[in-house]
Amino acid sequence: MGTALIALVLLAVTGAALGVIIGLAGKFFAVKTDPRIEQVTEMLPGANCGGCGRAGCADFAKALCAGEAAPAACPASSPEAVEQIAAFLGISAGGGEKKVAVVLCGGDKTHAGQAAHYNGVSDCVSASLIGGGAKGCTFGCLGLASCVRACPFNAIELVNGLAIVHNEICTGCGNCVDKCPRKLIKLVPKTSEVHVYCSSPEKGPTKKKVCSAACIGCRKCAKNAEEGQVEMQGFLARVNYNNPPSAGLVEATGCPTGCLRTPEEHYRQETATQEVA
Amino acid sequence: MHDYLQVTVGAVLVYNFVLSRFLGICPFLGVSKRIDTALGMSGAVIFVMTLASMATAAVFHLVLSKPVEIAGLGTIKLEFLQILLFILIIAALVQLVEIMLQKFSPPLYNALGIYLPLITTNCAVLGVATINAQATYSVWLSTINGFFSGVGFAVALVLFASLRERLEMAKVPKPFEGMAIALITAGILAMAFMGFSGLC
């Protein structure tokens, strides 16, 4: 009985003493921080994607409260959330167009063959180090999902060996852009309705040999679009994203290889070919 | 001198906390996915283990190891309170250090901050305190043992994290994917460390 009592008293006293010490230390060593930082951090998406150029959402919130950044610099927040933060801090939201990533390649497993069998580490960067990758087209998507893993929002899906960005999920943070060893991923305005899903600068017949969905440089789309909407870069048609054409261009052109598509059509067709394959 | 060598080499290699004593397995599996988080955790573990060893050894030698005479009840050995007191002291100490770090050394706080609360009541930290008490190491030797036990944990964690980073890319058979292959890897790593047994 005596032992139990002593244990009880000793532990209670120690606990209380330590509690008091910590409490005093908390008061004494308190660090004054801007209380708004925490609240703003909570309003941010919390994905820590780094799309704003800061080390994470908390760091961005700190910059916002210090007036070093504008709320719109966060690519992952919806316009409403940006407005809310701007109103909370009493600053202007700042401008800026919403962007999304797009993988400019249409060479899935069905349309573009492999030149060799790759059995190494399942990563695009690793694969591209060995003779530039196993894909027949040396400019096409390697389909080993480096960008898929890089996306903090799970917005990229691998369909039939081809990476496809889901526009409705993509926030345009740009994490995937640098990951692609073939530089196929571009950040484009979210409003752009048509893309040329090919990035190979080679001549039409050369491309045709390795991929049946390549841009063969026939200029049909450039002729059908308004002046300056589609530009020819050598043998490759490129949508001018400063002056993007409307979705009607796809029908007007009738692209012979079908690499001029809307993002929705692109996804629909690739899922269809995957089912066939 | 022989003593110090035995404690240091023993703590890092022979009686490695994770791979031989099987203590601190949860942070070992939890934060070993990437090397930079593993390094942060390792730093925090070394820090906390050293401090905890010092504080608990001091308390052990001052209070617990001697019979205490209390008026009306006779002499009582307080050794049975060891675990309870150690937990209290370690938890309070880490909390205190965290508060002070935030005030005096923000960079260090940023580096260790999120890991400190994670390991306050970790079994490895309590383990090193009890091992020190069992071996009746002096306060100085306990501190050294604590530091090198932390280093041993760090070695195991960083080795394991680098293995896991490579495993991420490897083609693992379906049934072994994820935690299964991680545990197999940990087992093989532990077997490799068995080679050190008998060193001291």
Chai-1 contact restraints between the chains, C-beta under 6 A:
chainA,res_idxA,chainB,res_idxB,connection_type,confidence,min_distance_angstrom,max_distance_angstrom,comment,restraint_id
A,G2,B,L73,contact,1.0,0.0,6.0,A-B,restraint_1
A,A7,B,L81,contact,1.0,0.0,6.0,A-B,restraint_2
A,L11,B,L84,contact,1.0,0.0,6.0,A-B,restraint_3
A,T14,B,L88,contact,1.0,0.0,6.0,A-B,restraint_4
A,G15,B,L88,contact,1.0,0.0,6.0,A-B,restraint_5
A,L18,B,A92,contact,1.0,0.0,6.0,A-B,restraint_6
A,I22,B,A92,contact,1.0,0.0,6.0,A-B,restraint_7
A,I22,B,Q95,contact,1.0,0.0,6.0,A-B,restraint_8
A,I22,B,L96,contact,1.0,0.0,6.0,A-B,restraint_9
A,A25,B,L96,contact,1.0,0.0,6.0,A-B,restraint_10
A,A25,B,I99,contact,1.0,0.0,6.0,A-B,restraint_11
A,G26,B,I99,contact,1.0,0.0,6.0,A-B,restraint_12
A,F29,B,I99,contact,1.0,0.0,6.0,A-B,restraint_13
A,F29,B,M100,contact,1.0,0.0,6.0,A-B,restraint_14
A,F29,B,K103,contact,1.0,0.0,6.0,A-B,restraint_15
A,V31,B,Q102,contact,1.0,0.0,6.0,A-B,restraint_16
A,V31,B,K103,contact,1.0,0.0,6.0,A-B,restraint_17
A,V121,B,M169,contact,1.0,0.0,6.0,A-B,restraint_18
A,D123,B,M169,contact,1.0,0.0,6.0,A-B,restraint_19
